[in-house]
Amino acid sequence: MTAAVIDGKAFAATLRARVGDLARAFEDKAGRKAGLAVVLVGEDPASQVYVRSKGKSTLEAGMASFEHKLPADTAEADLLAVVEKLNADPAVDGILVQLPLPRHMDEQKVIAAIAPDKDVDGFHVINAGRLAVGQPGFVPCTPLGCLMLLKDKLGSLSGLDAVVIGRSNIVGKPMAQLLLAESCTVTIAHSRTKDLPEVVRRADIVVAAVGRPEMVKADWIKPGATVIDVGINRVPAAEEGKTRLVGDVDYAGVSQVAGAITPVPGGVGPMTIAVLLRNTLVAAHRNAGLELSADAI
């Protein structure tokens, strides 16, 4: 048996097209575009690529993009002042401060300064709390994208056994909360879990978000399980001096056992920016006092 490939790239393209249609409708109703502000501090090459990609995607979706690039030696107080200004700007619906920040800045303090209703990354402690107790708020983009892919593939997730490998605030914990809200039986596993393969082997759904290249092997997987690979790891390629991207799952082996699996690249990755645009559109509607039905997006 070879697993069905869950095409995150195609799903993300569909979601972005839907967001684009709704963004144009929002502009007609509100008399302005939905706006996303991205703040980049320093010259980190990966962060620069992400910010460029987010800005381009925002414009393609028919939204306004506001980019604020600050030098690496910017004082924390000056970054906080930029965030406060964006909080007060009615043209800005979503605020994203690109992580990681330079070492002299307190990331948690900066995230806490973002207005929760403009926190489209879903990292603010208030949004984490809303997710935990089942109130509407913003959910981190990667786990929400994973949930969309799962529901698209499986339909109802009710009663399924799910194992999330990884306990980060950005992916692992919110992923577990989302699956719990879908009536899954959820286990959060991690590097200290005793007999991790045995824990994973009972799962109908496996979400790997641990940051270790190809850690999850074929003999860890229940035959027919659905596997979502969040990992993006750069490892040496066969050709000397070159690298290749792999996930946290041994794709070649696991795809012979699983029922469905996301590839790396082309699986979860494209969903993250698509969901960011979706969250920004939801924020715009809330900020403008307009209705947006949950099933519309």
C-alpha positions in Angstrom: 0.0 0.0 0.0 1.3 3.5 -0.8 -0.2 6.4 1.1 -2.3 9.1 -0.6 -0.4 12.3 -0.8 -2.0 15.3 0.9 -1.3 18.2 -1.4 -1.0 21.2 0.8 0.2 23.4 -2.1 -3.1 22.8 -4.0 -5.2 23.2 -0.9 -3.4 26.4 0.0 -3.9 27.8 -3.5 -7.7 27.2 -3.2 -7.8 28.8 0.2 -5.8 31.9 -1.0 -8.2 32.2 -4.0 -11.2 32.1 -1.6 -9.5 34.7 0.7 -8.9 36.9 -2.4 -12.6 36.8 -3.4 -13.7 37.6 0.2 -11.0 40.4 0.5 -12.5 42.1 -2.6 -16.0 41.8 -1.1 -14.7 43.3 2.2 -13.2 46.2 0.4 -16.6 46.9 -1.3 -18.4 46.9 2.1 -15.8 48.6 4.3 -14.4 51.1 1.8 -10.9 50.0 2.5 -8.6 47.0 2.0 -7.9 44.6 4.8 -4.4 45.4 6.1 -1.5 43.3 7.3 1.6 44.8 8.9 4.8 42.8 9.1 7.7 44.0 11.3 11.2 42.6 10.6 14.1 43.4 12.9 17.6 42.7 11.6 19.0 41.0 8.6 18.3 37.3 9.2 18.2 35.8 5.6 15.5 33.2 6.3 13.3 35.9 7.9 13.8 38.3 5.0 12.6 35.6 2.6 9.6 34.9 4.7 8.7 38.6 5.0 9.1 39.1 1.2 6.8 36.1 0.6 4.2 37.3 3.1 4.2 40.8 1.6 3.8 39.4 -2.0 1.0 37.0 -0.9 -0.8 39.8 0.9 -0.9 42.0 -2.2 -1.9 39.1 -4.4 -4.9 38.5 -2.1 -6.1 42.1 -2.6 -5.0 43.3 0.8 -2.8 46.2 1.9 0.7 45.2 3.0 2.6 47.4 5.5 6.3 46.5 6.0 8.4 47.9 8.8 12.1 46.9 8.6 14.2 47.9 11.6 18.0 47.5 12.1 19.3 44.7 14.3 20.5 47.1 17.0 17.0 48.7 17.4 16.2 49.2 21.1 13.4 47.1 22.4 11.5 50.2 23.5 11.6 51.5 19.9 10.2 48.2 18.6 7.4 48.3 21.2 6.6 51.9 20.1 6.2 50.6 16.5 3.8 47.9 17.7 1.8 50.5 19.7 1.5 52.7 16.6 0.2 49.7 14.6 -2.2 48.8 17.3 -3.8 52.2 17.0 -3.8 52.3 13.2 -7.3 51.6 11.8 -5.8 50.6 8.4 -4.0 47.7 10.1 -6.1 44.6 10.9 -3.2 42.2 11.6 0.2 42.6 13.1 3.0 40.1 12.7 6.4 40.5 14.3 8.8 38.2 12.5 10.6 35.8 14.8 13.3 35.2 15.9 14.1 38.6 17.3 17.7 39.8 18.1 18.9 38.5 21.5 18.6 41.8 23.3 14.8 41.7 22.9 12.3 39.8 25.0 10.1 38.0 22.4 7.3 37.3 25.0 7.2 41.0 25.9 6.9 42.0 22.3 4.2 39.5 21.5 2.3 40.6 24.6 2.4 44.2 23.3 0.4 43.2 20.2 -3.4 43.9 20.5 -4.9 40.4 20.8 -7.5 41.2 18.1 -4.7 42.1 15.7 -2.5 39.1 16.7 -3.0 37.1 13.5 -0.1 34.8 14.4 -2.2 33.6 17.4 0.8 33.8 19.8 -0.6 36.2 22.4 -1.3 34.6 25.7 -4.9 35.8 25.5 -5.4 34.0 22.2 -3.8 30.9 23.6 -6.2 31.1 26.5 -9.2 31.6 24.2 -8.2 28.5 22.3 -7.8 26.5 25.5 -11.3 27.3 26.7 -13.0 27.2 23.4 -13.6 30.9 22.8 -13.2 32.5 19.4 -9.7 33.9 18.9 -6.7 33.6 16.6 -5.0 30.3 16.3 -1.4 29.9 15.2 -1.3 29.5 11.4 0.6 26.2 11.1 -1.6 24.0 13.4 -4.8 25.6 11.9 -3.5 24.7 8.4 -2.8 21.2 9.6 -6.4 20.9 10.9 -7.8 22.1 7.6 -5.8 19.4 5.7 -7.0 16.7 8.1 -10.6 17.6 7.9 -10.4 17.9 4.1 -9.0 14.4 3.9 -10.9 12.6 6.7 -14.1 14.6 7.2 -15.2 14.2 10.8 -12.3 13.6 13.2 -14.6 12.7 16.1 -13.4 9.7 18.1 -10.1 9.3 16.4 -6.9 8.7 18.3 -4.4 11.5 17.7 -0.7 11.8 18.7 1.1 15.1 18.5 4.9 14.8 18.7 6.2 18.1 20.0 5.0 20.5 22.6 5.9 24.0 21.4 3.6 26.9 21.9 3.6 27.6 18.2 2.6 24.1 16.9 2.4 21.2 19.4 0.2 22.7 22.1 -2.3 24.5 19.9 -2.5 21.5 17.5 -3.5 19.3 20.5 -6.1 21.9 21.5 -7.6 22.0 18.0 -7.8 18.2 17.8 -9.4 18.0 21.2 -12.0 20.5 20.1 -12.8 18.1 17.2 -13.4 15.4 19.8 -10.2 13.4 19.1 -8.5 11.5 22.0 -5.2 13.4 22.1 -1.8 12.5 23.4 1.1 15.1 23.4 4.3 13.2 23.0 7.9 14.6 23.1 11.5 13.7 23.6 11.0 12.5 27.2 8.0 10.2 26.3 8.7 6.6 27.3 8.6 4.2 24.4 7.6 6.9 21.9 7.2 4.5 18.9 4.7 2.5 20.9 2.7 5.6 21.8 2.7 6.8 18.2 1.7 3.3 16.9 -1.8 3.5 18.3 -2.7 6.7 16.6 -5.1 7.2 13.7 -3.6 10.7 13.3 0.0 11.5 13.8 1.3 15.1 13.7 5.1 15.3 13.8 6.4 18.7 14.9 9.6 17.9 16.7 12.4 19.3 14.5 14.4 16.1 14.1 15.0 15.0 10.5 13.2 11.8 9.5 12.8 10.7 13.1 9.4 9.0 12.7 9.9 5.6 11.1 7.6 3.3 9.2 7.4 0.8 12.1 6.0 3.6 14.4 2.9 4.0 12.2 -0.4 2.1 12.4 -1.3 0.9 8.9 -3.7 3.3 7.3 -3.0 6.2 9.7 -3.0 9.8 8.5 0.4 11.5 9.0 1.0 15.3 9.0 4.6 16.2 8.8 5.3 19.8 10.1 9.1 19.5 10.1 11.3 21.4 7.8 14.9 20.3 8.1 17.9 21.0 5.8 20.2 18.0 5.5 23.2 17.2 3.2 22.2 16.0 -0.3 23.9 13.2 -2.2 25.7 15.9 -4.3 28.6 17.4 -2.3 28.0 20.8 -1.0 24.2 20.7 -1.6 21.4 20.3 0.8 17.8 19.1 0.6 14.7 19.6 2.7 13.2 16.7 4.7 10.5 16.5 7.3 10.4 14.9 10.7 9.0 11.8 9.1 10.9 9.2 7.1 8.7 9.8 4.0 10.0 6.9 1.9 9.3 4.4 4.6 6.2 5.8 6.2 4.4 6.4 2.9 4.4 2.6 2.5 2.4 2.1 5.7 0.3 5.2 6.2 -3.1 5.8 4.5 -2.3 9.5 3.8 0.7 11.7 4.3 1.9 15.3 3.7 5.1 15.6 1.7 8.0 18.0 2.6 8.2 20.4 0.8 4.6 20.9 -0.6 2.6 19.8 2.4 2.1 21.9 5.5 4.5 24.7 4.5 2.2 26.4 1.9 -0.7 26.4 4.4 1.0 28.7 6.9 0.9 31.8 4.7 -2.6 30.9 3.4 -3.9 30.7 6.9 -2.1 34.0 7.9 -4.1 35.7 5.1 -7.3 34.0 6.3 -6.7 35.2 9.8 -6.0 38.7 8.6 -9.3 38.7 6.7 -11.2 37.5 9.8 -9.5 40.3 11.8 -10.6 42.9 9.2 -14.2 41.8 9.4 -14.2 41.9 13.2 -12.4 45.3 13.3 -15.0 46.7 10.8 -18.0 45.2 12.6 -18.8 43.0 9.6 -20.1 39.4 9.7 -18.0 36.6 8.1 -19.5 33.2 8.4 -17.1 30.5 9.7 -17.9 28.2 6.7 -17.1 30.9 4.2 -13.5 30.5 5.0 
